[in-house]
Amino acid sequence: MRLVEKLRRISAPAAEAPISLEAEGAVPAELPGELIESESGSYRRVRIDLPLDHVHGRFSLERLASTSLARLAAIANDPELIGLKARECIYFDTETTSLGGGVGTYVFLFGAGWFEKDCFRVEQYFLDNITGERALLEAINESFSRFKNVVSFHGKGFDAPRLGGRLLFHRMRPSFPPAHLDLCVLGRKLYRDAYENCRLQTFERNLVDYVRADDLPGADCPRAFFDHLLGDSQRIPRVFEHNFLDVLTLPAVAAAFADEVEAPSHPVVLSNLGVHFESVGRDREARESYEQALRGLRNPNHALLGRTLERLALLERRSGRHAESAELLLERVKLSPHAFQPLEDLAKYYEHRARDLNAAVATAVDARSRILTGKIRVDLAARERCLRALDHRLARLHRLLGDAPEPSGAPQPPFHPRS
């Protein structure tokens, strides 16, 4: 069965099984799609129209078409994306001959999708022969020229530069849309430390609820293309399938991101949103995000718990809520991995705010002991800097208390803060 026919079969709304486009049996007698010829050369094109009632994972295409991506624009800090809507975007992905760069890296398959009035159209352009590269690039440029917004996954860092390099090689001017939403950058910003990695299929599996069946790994696609150039096209349909699913997943992942930003519930996302709000001076929203995040990060203790406690303690201190800040720091110093800054901040609080010099001494001694025993891991330069700061603080505190300081070379007994 030809690939185009298999792709059309998935248009049926009743189909609930994972999409599978793999060849049935022998090497395909012909390549997918139709041959498109122009004065510049030739390439192959596959065009698939999926009805809007088609379901990908937990999303129908109709639901995806109506999604507003405006909130993602704010998180991406890109004014070009303000008011972004899913229907106004072109979603694209490429397959290249190398995962690196360089003038010899070809884009051999380009996939793009967009919403028409009553369907989601996916077009794929395949470099059947290297001599047709200019014709393929002209078709890509024409597709981009009809849109003002583009959505990709790692497109800013990989796909767009690769395409730009090939266009420059042919002395062609790129027609990339001016507004580019890169879901890889956004996903790392929102979901870092939530999953094992921030790859497209990880988000597809966890947020879209779609698991691919026997997908050809992206790293194997270049080898399949080189095999094709040598006369063995057996795996090319699977390359088309992989690219097609990448394109189809882009609007679904974008919608999942938009839903989470609109009503955050994942504690890791809440903590990461707090960092974002803090970075743009929105301290009130940052504080609210951190407070909500802590409810989910505390049970069980998550790797982001320490950072979230530290950031919230800093915001509380900035707003003059020093006692609340100290309570957060006390919780932080009990966690592993141990860190120097929370102990130093706590010592400052005891000395300057609580006026409890004994507690300040005990905290500084605890910090010093943890550094000397290796419980706080820092490089050599930072270690010496921290120890000098602690020795200076302890000398001052002992003078204020009228005590003689203990020798600075011996580890002090650790301080255990009260619960």
QUIQUIUR-V424099 format. One record per residue. N is the residue number from 1. RES is the residue in three letters. SS is DSSP state (h for helix, s for strand, l for the rest). PHI is phi in whole degrees, 0 to 359 (NA if undefined). PSI is psi in degrees with one decimal (999 if undefined). Layout:
N/RES/SS/PHI/PSI, N/RES/SS/PHI/PSI
This chain:
1/MET/l/NA/132.8, 2/ARG/l/291/152.1, 3/LEU/h/301/-41.7, 4/VAL/h/301/-41.8, 5/GLU/h/295/-38.6, 6/LYS/h/294/-40.6, 7/LEU/h/297/-40.4, 8/ARG/h/294/-29.6, 9/ARG/h/296/-30.4, 10/ILE/l/285/-8.3, 11/SER/l/292/-20.7, 12/ALA/l/296/122.2, 13/PRO/l/301/-27.3, 14/ALA/l/285/-13.1, 15/ALA/l/287/112.9, 16/GLU/l/252/-13.5, 17/ALA/l/288/154.8, 18/PRO/l/305/141.8, 19/ILE/l/297/130.9, 20/SER/l/224/121.6, 21/LEU/l/244/13.3, 22/GLU/l/293/151.2, 23/ALA/l/295/143.6, 24/GLU/l/263/90.8, 25/GLY/l/100/-114.1, 26/ALA/l/282/174.5, 27/VAL/l/299/134.4, 28/PRO/l/303/140.3, 29/ALA/l/288/-26.3, 30/GLU/l/213/159.8, 31/LEU/l/285/155.0, 32/PRO/l/296/154.6, 33/GLY/l/80/-170.3, 34/GLU/s/247/151.1, 35/LEU/s/277/124.7, 36/ILE/s/252/122.6, 37/GLU/s/246/143.8, 38/SER/s/215/179.9, 39/GLU/l/297/-25.2, 40/SER/l/275/-13.3, 41/GLY/s/141/-157.1, 42/SER/s/220/156.6, 43/TYR/s/208/169.4, 44/ARG/s/254/143.6, 45/ARG/s/232/132.5, 46/VAL/s/247/131.2, 47/ARG/s/234/125.1, 48/ILE/s/231/129.6, 49/ASP/s/251/116.3, 50/LEU/s/260/129.1, 51/PRO/s/295/154.4, 52/LEU/l/290/-13.0, 53/ASP/l/272/2.7, 54/HIS/l/293/140.5, 55/VAL/s/248/128.5, 56/HIS/s/242/108.6, 57/GLY/l/66/-125.1, 58/ARG/l/262/6.4, 59/PHE/s/245/137.0, 60/SER/s/273/153.0, 61/LEU/h/296/-31.0, 62/GLU/h/297/-40.3, 63/ARG/h/296/-41.2, 64/LEU/h/294/-37.9, 65/ALA/h/296/-28.1, 66/SER/l/267/4.9, 67/THR/l/285/134.4, 68/SER/s/267/129.3, 69/LEU/l/255/16.1, 70/ALA/h/298/-39.4, 71/ARG/h/295/-30.1, 72/LEU/h/292/-30.7, 73/ALA/h/299/-39.7, 74/ALA/h/294/-41.0, 75/ILE/h/291/-32.9, 76/ALA/h/283/-9.7, 77/ASN/l/56/40.7, 78/ASP/l/235/105.3, 79/PRO/h/298/-21.7, 80/GLU/h/296/-21.0, 81/LEU/h/264/0.6, 82/ILE/l/301/132.4, 83/GLY/l/78/15.5, 84/LEU/l/297/134.7, 85/LYS/s/235/146.2, 86/ALA/h/301/-36.5, 87/ARG/h/291/-16.5, 88/GLU/h/264/5.9, 89/CYS/s/250/154.6, 90/ILE/s/252/130.6, 91/TYR/s/254/125.3, 92/PHE/s/222/157.7, 93/ASP/s/208/149.8, 94/THR/s/235/157.9, 95/GLU/s/241/131.2, 96/THR/s/235/164.7, 97/THR/l/284/-9.0, 98/SER/l/206/146.1, 99/LEU/l/278/-5.2, 100/GLY/l/265/-162.5, 101/GLY/l/247/-154.2, 102/GLY/l/104/158.3, 103/VAL/l/294/-21.8, 104/GLY/l/272/5.3, 105/THR/l/273/114.4, 106/TYR/l/265/145.6, 107/VAL/s/268/106.5, 108/PHE/s/260/-13.8, 109/LEU/s/215/127.5, 110/PHE/s/240/126.9, 111/GLY/s/240/135.3, 112/ALA/s/218/144.3, 113/GLY/s/227/151.6, 114/TRP/s/203/160.3, 115/PHE/s/271/122.4, 116/GLU/l/268/-173.9, 117/LYS/l/301/-44.6, 118/ASP/l/232/19.6, 119/CYS/s/200/170.4, 120/PHE/s/249/114.3, 121/ARG/s/265/131.5, 122/VAL/s/242/127.7, 123/GLU/s/239/136.4, 124/GLN/s/235/131.7, 125/TYR/s/246/124.3, 126/PHE/s/242/133.8, 127/LEU/l/278/86.9, 128/ASP/l/298/-36.7, 129/ASN/l/218/141.6, 130/ILE/h/305/-31.0, 131/THR/h/293/-14.8, 132/GLY/h/266/13.2, 133/GLU/h/300/-42.5, 134/ARG/h/297/-40.8, 135/ALA/h/297/-41.3, 136/LEU/h/296/-42.4, 137/LEU/h/294/-35.9, 138/GLU/h/297/-40.5, 139/ALA/h/294/-39.2, 140/ILE/h/297/-46.2, 141/ASN/h/300/-39.7, 142/GLU/h/295/-39.6, 143/SER/h/297/-46.4, 144/PHE/h/296/-35.0, 145/SER/h/296/-16.6, 146/ARG/l/271/1.4, 147/PHE/l/229/151.9, 148/LYS/l/257/-12.1, 149/ASN/s/230/139.1, 150/VAL/s/229/143.0, 151/VAL/s/236/134.4, 152/SER/s/215/178.8, 153/PHE/l/235/107.1, 154/HIS/l/69/22.6, 155/GLY/h/292/-36.3, 156/LYS/h/294/-38.0, 157/GLY/h/270/-20.3, 158/PHE/h/231/-66.2, 159/ASP/h/298/-49.0, 160/ALA/h/297/-45.3, 161/PRO/h/299/-37.6, 162/ARG/h/295/-45.3, 163/LEU/h/296/-43.0, 164/GLY/h/299/-38.8, 165/GLY/h/296/-41.4, 166/ARG/h/290/-38.1, 167/LEU/h/296/-41.7, 168/LEU/h/297/-38.7, 169/PHE/h/302/-37.5, 170/HIS/l/267/9.5, 171/ARG/l/57/43.8, 172/MET/l/246/144.9, 173/ARG/l/270/125.5, 174/PRO/l/296/145.1, 175/SER/l/245/37.8, 176/PHE/l/300/140.4, 177/PRO/l/302/146.9, 178/PRO/l/291/-27.9, 179/ALA/s/255/119.5, 180/HIS/s/236/114.3, 181/LEU/s/263/110.5, 182/ASP/s/263/108.6, 183/LEU/h/290/-21.6, 184/CYS/h/292/-47.1, 185/VAL/h/299/-44.8, 186/LEU/h/293/-40.6, 187/GLY/h/297/-40.6, 188/ARG/h/295/-35.4, 189/LYS/h/291/-38.3, 190/LEU/h/271/-41.1, 191/TYR/h/247/10.5, 192/ARG/l/304/128.8, 193/ASP/l/79/6.3, 194/ALA/l/273/-38.9, 195/TYR/l/234/179.7, 196/GLU/l/294/-25.7, 197/ASN/l/199/179.6, 198/CYS/l/242/45.1, 199/ARG/l/275/161.1, 200/LEU/h/301/-45.7, 201/GLN/h/290/-23.6, 202/THR/h/293/-43.9, 203/PHE/h/292/-38.0, 204/GLU/h/301/-43.0, 205/ARG/h/287/-43.5, 206/ASN/h/273/-29.9, 207/LEU/h/252/-31.0, 208/VAL/l/263/-16.0, 209/ASP/l/62/42.2, 210/TYR/l/234/130.1, 211/VAL/l/240/123.9, 212/ARG/l/285/147.1, 213/ALA/l/255/117.4, 214/ASP/l/54/47.6, 215/ASP/l/284/139.3, 216/LEU/l/286/120.2, 217/PRO/l/302/143.9, 218/GLY/h/303/-32.9, 219/ALA/h/293/-19.6, 220/ASP/h/270/-10.4, 221/CYS/h/296/-42.3, 222/PRO/h/302/-42.0, 223/ARG/h/297/-37.8, 224/ALA/h/296/-37.2, 225/PHE/h/291/-42.3, 226/PHE/h/296/-37.3, 227/ASP/h/299/-39.9, 228/HIS/h/299/-43.9, 229/LEU/h/297/-25.9, 230/LEU/l/270/2.3, 231/GLY/l/107/-3.8, 232/ASP/l/251/101.2, 233/SER/l/260/16.6, 234/GLN/l/303/-39.1, 235/ARG/l/267/-1.2, 236/ILE/h/299/-40.5, 237/PRO/h/302/-34.2, 238/ARG/h/288/-29.8, 239/VAL/h/294/-43.5, 240/PHE/h/301/-43.8, 241/GLU/h/299/-46.9, 242/HIS/h/301/-46.5, 243/ASN/h/294/-41.4, 244/PHE/h/301/-46.0, 245/LEU/h/293/-36.1, 246/ASP/h/301/-45.5, 247/VAL/h/295/-45.3, 248/LEU/h/297/-31.1, 249/THR/h/283/-25.5, 250/LEU/h/303/-51.8, 251/PRO/h/294/-27.7, 252/ALA/h/290/-43.6, 253/VAL/h/294/-40.0, 254/ALA/h/300/-41.7, 255/ALA/h/293/-39.7, 256/ALA/h/297/-42.4, 257/PHE/h/299/-45.3, 258/ALA/h/297/-41.3, 259/ASP/h/299/-43.2, 260/GLU/h/291/-38.3, 261/VAL/h/291/-35.0, 262/GLU/h/293/-41.2, 263/ALA/l/221/78.8, 264/PRO/l/298/136.4, 265/SER/l/223/-25.0, 266/HIS/l/285/124.5, 267/PRO/h/300/-34.9, 268/VAL/h/293/-42.6, 269/VAL/h/298/-41.6, 270/LEU/h/299/-43.0, 271/SER/h/295/-43.1, 272/ASN/h/291/-34.0, 273/LEU/h/296/-36.3, 274/GLY/h/301/-43.0, 275/VAL/h/298/-42.3, 276/HIS/h/297/-50.5, 277/PHE/h/299/-38.9, 278/GLU/h/296/-39.1, 279/SER/h/292/-23.8, 280/VAL/l/254/14.4, 281/GLY/l/80/17.4, 282/ARG/l/259/71.7, 283/ASP/h/295/-36.2, 284/ARG/h/297/-46.0, 285/GLU/h/292/-35.0, 286/ALA/h/297/-44.4, 287/ARG/h/298/-43.9, 288/GLU/h/297/-40.4, 289/SER/h/295/-43.5, 290/TYR/h/296/-42.3, 291/GLU/h/297/-42.5, 292/GLN/h/293/-38.1, 293/ALA/h/297/-38.5, 294/LEU/h/299/-30.9, 295/ARG/h/298/-35.4, 296/GLY/h/267/-23.3, 297/LEU/h/277/-21.4, 298/ARG/l/284/-26.4, 299/ASN/l/226/102.3, 300/PRO/l/281/169.6, 301/ASN/l/300/119.9, 302/HIS/l/265/158.1, 303/ALA/l/299/-25.3, 304/LEU/l/272/-2.8, 305/LEU/h/299/-45.5, 306/GLY/h/300/-47.9, 307/ARG/h/298/-41.0, 308/THR/h/295/-41.5, 309/LEU/h/298/-42.6, 310/GLU/h/296/-44.6, 311/ARG/h/293/-41.0, 312/LEU/h/292/-38.8, 313/ALA/h/300/-40.1, 314/LEU/h/296/-43.1, 315/LEU/h/295/-40.2, 316/GLU/h/298/-41.1, 317/ARG/h/294/-39.7, 318/ARG/h/298/-33.9, 319/SER/l/272/4.6, 320/GLY/l/87/6.1, 321/ARG/l/267/70.9, 322/HIS/h/290/-37.7, 323/ALA/h/295/-41.4, 324/GLU/h/294/-37.6, 325/SER/h/298/-42.3, 326/ALA/h/296/-37.8, 327/GLU/h/298/-39.6, 328/LEU/h/293/-39.1, 329/LEU/h/294/-38.6, 330/LEU/h/300/-38.5, 331/GLU/h/292/-37.7, 332/ARG/h/293/-41.4, 333/VAL/h/290/-12.2, 334/LYS/l/277/-11.8, 335/LEU/l/268/154.1, 336/SER/l/255/147.1, 337/PRO/l/286/146.1, 338/HIS/l/289/151.0, 339/ALA/l/224/152.1, 340/PHE/h/282/-42.5, 341/GLN/h/300/-43.9, 342/PRO/h/300/-38.7, 343/LEU/h/293/-40.4, 344/GLU/h/295/-43.3, 345/ASP/h/297/-37.5, 346/LEU/h/292/-40.1, 347/ALA/h/298/-39.9, 348/LYS/h/297/-41.6, 349/TYR/h/299/-48.0, 350/TYR/h/298/-38.2, 351/GLU/h/285/-46.3, 352/HIS/h/261/-23.2, 353/ARG/l/250/-53.3, 354/ALA/l/281/-16.7, 355/ARG/l/57/35.0, 356/ASP/l/251/88.3, 357/LEU/h/292/-32.5, 358/ASN/h/295/-41.9, 359/ALA/h/294/-36.6, 360/ALA/h/297/-43.0, 361/VAL/h/298/-47.9, 362/ALA/h/300/-39.1, 363/THR/h/291/-43.3, 364/ALA/h/296/-40.0, 365/VAL/h/296/-40.2, 366/ASP/h/298/-43.9, 367/ALA/h/299/-42.4, 368/ARG/h/295/-42.0, 369/SER/h/296/-40.4, 370/ARG/h/294/-35.8, 371/ILE/h/292/-46.6, 372/LEU/h/294/-31.2, 373/THR/l/268/0.6, 374/GLY/l/83/6.7, 375/LYS/l/290/-30.5, 376/ILE/l/258/114.3, 377/ARG/l/266/114.1, 378/VAL/l/222/159.0, 379/ASP/l/289/170.9, 380/LEU/h/300/-43.5, 381/ALA/h/295/-44.2, 382/ALA/h/294/-36.5, 383/ARG/h/300/-48.0, 384/GLU/h/295/-38.6, 385/ARG/h/295/-43.9, 386/CYS/h/296/-42.7, 387/LEU/h/295/-39.1, 388/ARG/h/297/-42.6, 389/ALA/h/297/-41.0, 390/LEU/h/292/-41.6, 391/ASP/h/298/-40.5, 392/HIS/h/297/-43.6, 393/ARG/h/294/-44.4, 394/LEU/h/295/-39.1, 395/ALA/h/298/-42.9, 396/ARG/h/294/-43.6, 397/LEU/h/296/-40.0, 398/HIS/h/294/-35.4, 399/ARG/h/295/-42.4, 400/LEU/h/295/-33.9, 401/LEU/h/277/-12.9, 402/GLY/l/77/20.7, 403/ASP/l/260/161.2, 404/ALA/l/268/124.6, 405/PRO/l/294/147.7, 406/GLU/l/286/156.5, 407/PRO/l/305/135.0, 408/SER/l/287/-16.3, 409/GLY/l/278/-15.6, 410/ALA/l/263/135.5, 411/PRO/l/299/140.8, 412/GLN/l/266/155.5, 413/PRO/l/296/139.7, 414/PRO/l/294/148.5, 415/PHE/l/264/130.5, 416/HIS/l/249/105.5, 417/PRO/l/296/148.0, 418/ARG/l/289/145.6, 419/SER/l/287/999
